[in-house]
Amino acid sequence: MSDDQVAGELKKMTAFIRQEALEKAKEIQIKADEEFAIEKSKLVRRETSSIDSQYAKKHKQTSMSQQITRSTLANKTRIKVLSARQELLDELFEKARDKLASYSEDKGNYEGMCRGLILEGLYALNEDKVTVRARKADYDIAKKAINSAKKAYKENLGKDVNVELDEKSPQPEGSSGGVSIVGGGGKIDINNTLDERLKLLETDALPMVRTTLFGKNENRRFYD
């Protein structure tokens, strides 16, 4: 084989090897691009998921914070409203308490009221002998009320009752008036003083007064 033929064959081999190298390099590049695209897609998905997760977490935290804030404000408002209502009720009963002291100034009405309070005690005790306690300032009215109550008791039950005014144990002069009826040998004391009746009214009538002033409580499910 001549030198020219050898040179020609070398050129062919060189061209073939070069072509093979180019094709191989192209395959490697394509594969690398595909792998890069896959990894890039995975990375994008991971980062997107991470961002979504962080956003959801922050959104949840913000939502919870807002709920806590709203709940706190609602509770504070409710406490203020309840406090204002209680102050109004306290003021209402305090005014009623102040008026009790002047109630005994109307002798006619006061005597009739004492008669009713004594008679109520007589019916409750249902005893043959009881004592009545009153303020010293009310002794004259109390005696009249006792006699009237005894008559009404006999008319209604058909029997007499011995009622005495206990002048040894008067009601405090600082009290608003009324009477207490004592029976059972001094062991049973029915406190029908005006101060005590107002206390009972505060307890028993408070729900009705509250409803009258502020309306029905829609959150309350049970009533006495």
Buried (B, 14 or more C-beta within 10 A) or exposed (E): EEEEEEEEEEEEEEEEEEEEEEEEEEEEEEEEEEEEEEEEEEEEEEEEEEEEEEEEEEEEEEEEEEEEEEEEEEEEEEEEEEEEEEEEBEEEBEEEBEEBBEBBEEEEEBBBBBBBBBBBBBBEBEBEEBBBBBBEEBEEBBBBBBEBBBEBBEEEEEEEBEBEBBEEEBBEEEBBBBBBBBBEEEEBBBBBBBBBBBBEEBEEEEEEBBEEEEEEEEEEEEEE
